[in-house]
Amino acid sequence: MNMVMLAGGLMLLAAVLYITAVLSSLRTLKTWHSVIFLCGFISDMVGTHYMYLVADGVIKLNFHSLVGLFALAVMGTHAFWALFAGLKIGKTHELFHKYSRYALAVWLIAFATGIIMGIANH
């Protein structure tokens, strides 16, 4: 399996995990949601690393790279926040659910632009 296919598969896995975690946790955040958030984040990080290797270790500054790096940071924040929101300390639980929608939107923009750029370049 070549590196592009592996990276693409990991990004697709991240999409499935992240969308599942966000949509299934909209009303109540459970422990398994936190696990899925973390697995999605790890899958996205590893997939992003493989894409970086495919690009010979060069990050081209464009809309996708900027949104993608921002989305990765948002997703990481979201994944670790899920651990604390599950404890229902203060308003972390309420704010988590509001943040989830925006975090997913940002991540989906990065995911879609990656697909579009991949198709355009090949």
Summary of the structure (lengths in Angstrom):
residues: 122
radius of gyration: 14.8
end to end distance: 17.7
largest distance: 49.0
contacts: 360
relative contact order: 0.15
helix: 81%
strand: 0%
